[in-house]
Amino acid sequence: MRMKIPNQYKGKEQAFIKHRLLETYLERLFMIIGQHEHQIRYIDCFAGPWNTESNNLSDTSIAISLRLMKACREKLEKMGKNVRFKALFIEKDPGSYEKLDSFLKTQSTEGVSANSMCGDFYPLRSNILKWCGNEDFTFFFIDPTGWKEVVEIETLHPLLMRKHSEYLINFMFEFILRAHNQPLFERHMMEIFGQIPDTFGLSSKERETCLIELYRSQLINAHGQGVHNRTRSAFVKTLDPIKDRTKYHLVYLTRHPLGITVFMEESEKLDLVQKYVRAQTKQDHRISRTGQRELFPAEAGIFCARMDLAAVKDYWLEKLTFDPKRFGNDQLADMLEETGWFISDFQKAFNELIGEGKVKNLDAPRKRPVHAVHFEKGESLIKVKL
């Protein structure tokens, strides 16, 4: 695999990763939702643009989302679906807003309208909800440059209570990690986590897991109030391009199991992209520091070895019984939420268990299938020995 990081993303490689996820996931989401909706709304709550290198804003979420809406509308139209898209972009900085508004005036086309609001997200929440109305499916992209009065549950609560909505929230982990155990920020931590996180004595990995799981739990509780379909959540980690640490988590909220499956499918693709981007960025950094070219390309140092599947196999054996159980999209979504593992991990682990004679797929064709389990078919799985 060869990959070139676009020049406009040099120095902000983590934004490239974020935009790739937004691009690939939104396309699949719009095409799925467009099968049964006449109108789709999209809201970028912190649009910018800021630090853009291109005159046409091609390296911004603004241009990416609008381009996708137009492309998806054309594809849906060819399928006999007349779907209209309405987009709203919010920016508080007057200079950035002027650039945003000027750009949007050139972007509205038949079936895709682009609107903007100038102001701070927090006081504009009621205006945002009024613009949404109550009927249309709405996707909220919440990608701030900071975290105060943004990611707190009280701040997001009015939006989370809206039905027929999905959310992608940038949880600014790097900032929150530094602040979470400082007395100065205790009130903010209570508003984010519902408690003061106790991470004393935890390793860095355990501390990260603790904080992101606490936050997801708070979001799920707030989003699930007063509705029948339970809220589901998944996330993808975005790493610092140079240092081996997390910059932020992109947290996804939905009430549909298929949403979790699609999000994790795209996250798995992104995982490989992120490995290549970081390898290239680190190599460029070394060359800049030493002044010496390197013999091998950056991707030569990437090892895409699969994870140790022992834990995944144990998980399967705990899930299965000696009586047949159907595993469909709901069950797959549960597994993805609980573990954060990729779908391929489950497939590989189940295949190994079949080879060990410990499990069977009772609905599998005689000829060895590509996938061990076709979750979309709700196949019957059984444990045959420990």
N, C-alpha and C positions, 0 to 999 in steps of 0.2 A: 504493500500500500504506500503510495506516494501522496504527500499532502503539502500544499503550500499555504501558509497563513497569509491572507490578504494583507497588503501593505497598510491599509487603513486600520488594521488591528494590532500593528506592532506596538508593544508597550501596554496593551490592554487585552492580552490574549484570553483572559478569563471572560471578557465580554463576548469574544468570538464563540466560546463554548456555550455560553448562555443563549446567544442568538441562534446557534445551531439547534439547540433543544426547542426553543420557541418556534423556530421555522418548521422543523419536522413534525413536532407534536400538533401545532395549530393546523397544519394541512390535513392531517388525519382526522382531527377533531371536527373541522369544518365539513369535511366530506361525509363523516358519519352523521353529524347533527343535521346537515343539509338534506338528508334523505327524508326527514319527516317534519322539518320546520320551514316556514315561509320567510322568516326574518331572523337574523343572527346579529347580536350586538357584541362589540369588543371594546373594552375600556383599558387604556394604558394610564394608570393613575400617577405616574411620574415620568412623563414622556421625554423631557429634555427639549431639544437635543443638547448634549454637552460633549465636549472633547471629540467632536466628529471631525474626521479628516477629509470627508468628501462633500462636494457642493450639493449633490443630490441626496444627501443623508442616507446613502446606501448602507452605511455601517451602523444604522440606528434601528431600534425596535419599531420605530414609526414606519419607515419605508418597508421593512421586512413584512410587517403585519398587513399593510395595505396591498403590497404586491401579492401576498398569499390570498387575500380576500378576492382580489380581482381574478386570480388564476382559478381559485376554487369555484367562483361564480360561473366562469366559462365552462369548467368541467361539468358542473351540476346541470348547467343549461343543456349541454349535449346529452345528458341523461334524462332530459325532460323535466328537470326540477328548476322552477323559477324562484330562486332564493335571493333575497336582498340582504345586504350587509350594511350595518351602521356602526361607525367607529367614533370613539370619543377619546381625545388626547388632552391630558391635564398637565399644566406646567406653571409653577409659581414665579420663576425668575423672569422679569420683564424682557430682558434681552433674548433669552432662549425662547420665550413665548412668541416674540415678534418673528423670529426665524421659523418657528413651528407653524404659526398661523399663515405666514407667507407661503410656506411649502404646501400646506393643506389646501390652500385655495386653488392649487393646480392639480389636485389629486382626485377630486370627486368625479366619478364616472357613472354611467348607467348602472344602477343596481348596487353601487358602493358609494356611500356618502361619508365624508370625513368632517368631524366637528371638533371644536376645541373649547377649553375653559382656562382662563388665567386665574390662578390663585393657589392657595395651599390646600393640600388634600384634606386635612382634618376638618376645617370649616365648610368644605365643599361637599361633604359626604351626602347631605340631604339633596343637594342639587344633582349629584351623580345618580342617586336612586330615582329622583323624579325623571331624569332623562331616560333611565332604563325602562320605566314603566313596570308593570307587573307580569306581562305575558311572555315576552321574548326571551329565548335562551341568551344568557349573557356570560361572557368570559372576562374575568377581572385579572389583569396583569399588574401586580403590585411590586414594583422594582425601585425602591428608594435608594438614595445615596447615603442615608443614615438610618436610624431606627426609632428615635424618640417620636411619639405621637404618630406612629405608623404601624408597627407590628404588634403593639399592645392589643390584647383581646378586646378591651373596651373600645378602642379606636376602630377596630375591624368589625365589631359586633353588628352594627346596622347593615353592613354589606353581607355578612355571613348569614343573617337571618333571611335574606332574600331567597325565594325558591327559584328553581330552574336556572341555577348559576354554577359555574366552576371557577376555580381560583388558582393562580400560580403566584406564590409569595416568596420574595427574596428574604430569607432569614439571614441577617447580616451577622454570621457567626463570629467572625474575627473581632468585631466591635464588642459583641455581647460577651464573648469569652473573657475579654479584658475587664469588663465592667461587672460581671455577675457576682463576684465575691467582694466587691468594694462597698463599704457602708454608705458612701455617697449616692449609690445607685439602687439602694434597697427598694425604694418605692417603685422605681421603674421595673425592677425584677419581679415584684409582686404583680404588677400590671401585665407583665409578659407571661410569667409562669404560674401565677396564682399562689406562689410561695417563694421563699428565698432558697434557691437551689443549694443543696449541701453536697459539694463535690470534693470535700476535704479527703485526702488520702487516695483519690482515684487517679489512675493513669490518665494520660492525655486522651487516649482512645475512649476510655470509660467516661471521662468528663464530657467529651463531645456527644457520645451516645446518650448520656443522661440529659443534657440540655436539649438536644433535638427531639427526644422522645417526650420530654415534659411539654415542650411547645406544641408538638403535634397533638398531644392529648388535650391540651387547652383549646386548640382550634377545633378539634372534632367535637368536643363538648358544646362549644358555642355554636357551631354550624348545625349540630344535630338537634337543637332545641325545637320542639314543636313540629317535627316532621316524622313521617313514617319510614322512609328509606334511610337506613343508617349512613352516616358520613364515613367516607373512606379517605385515606391519606397515604401518599407516597412522597419520596423526595429523592433528589439527585444532588450529589456533592460536587462542588466546584473547587478545585485546588488552586493554590498559588502557582503561577507559571514557573517560578524558580525554586521556591522553598517547599519543602514537603509538609505543608500544613493546609488546612481548609480555609478558603476565603469566605464562602457562604454556602447555604443549602437552598435549593429551589424546592419549596414545599408545595405540593399539589393537593387540592381538595376536590372531591366529587362525591356524588351519591350513587354512582353507577359502577358496578364491578368491571365492565368493559373499559371504562376510563382508566382504571388502575393498570389493566393489562397493556393497553396501548401506551400509556405513559412509561411503563417499565420496559417495554420493547424498544421505545425510542431512547430511553436512558442507557440501555445496554449498547446500542449503536454508538451513543455519545461517549461511553466509557473508553472505547477504542480511539475515537477522535481525540479525546482529551489526552490520552497517552502519547499520541503522535505530536500534538501541539506542545505539550510540556517538554518532550524530548528535543524538539526543534528549538524551542525557546532557550532551554538550558545550553544546547550546543552553541547557539548564537551568542549567548552570554559569555561562554568560555572563550570563544574566538575573539570577542570584543575585548576581553580582559587580557588575553595572552598575545593577541595579534597573530596567532598561528592557525592556519587552516587545519582541519582534521581529515584523516584519511577516509573514514567511513561516514556514510550519511547518518543523520540523527536516528532514523527508524531502525538502523541495524542494532541499536542497543535496546530495542523494545522486545520484551518477551511476553507473549500473550498466553502464558501458561494458565491453565484453568485452576481454579481454587481447589483446595483439598475438599473432596466430596464426602469425606467421612461424616461430617456434621449434617450434610444434606441428606445422606442416606439414613442416618439415625432419625432425622426429622420425619422422613417418609414412613419409616417403620412405626413411629409413634402415631402418625395420622391414620395409618391403615389398620384394619382389623381382619380377622379370619372370616368375616362375612363380607360379601361384596359391598362396596360403597361407590357411589357415582361422584366423579370429580369433573365439574363443569366450570364455567366462567366464575361463578360465585366462589367456589372453593379455591380456584387459582388466585383470585384477588385476595382472599383471606391469607393465603400462603405468602404472597408477595408483600402484603402489608406487614405481616408478623415478622418476617425475616429480613426484608430488603435485598434478598438474593434475586438473581436474574432467572428468567424462564428457562434458559439453556442449562442452568445449574440443576434445576429440577429434572429436566429431561435426561441429562447425562447421568445423574444419580439413579434415576429409576431404571435406566438401561443397564447400569451396572448391577443393580439388585435383581433384575431379570436374569442376567448372566450368572448370578450367584444362586439362582433358584429360590430366592426369598419372596418374590412378588410376581403377580401376573396381571396383565391387562386382559380381562375377559372378552373385550370387544375388539381386540387387535386383529387385523387381517392375518392370514397365514404367512403371507410374505412379510418379511421384517420391514416395518414402516420406517419412514425417515424420523418421525417423532415417536418417542415411547408412549406418550399420552396425547390424544387430541382433545384438549379441554373443551373446545367449542362444540364437541359432540356429546359431552357428558358421559364419558366412558366409565365402565365399571372396573374398579381396581380391587385387588385382594392380596392380603398377606398370606403366604403359604408356609413360611417357617421363620423363626427368629434369626 
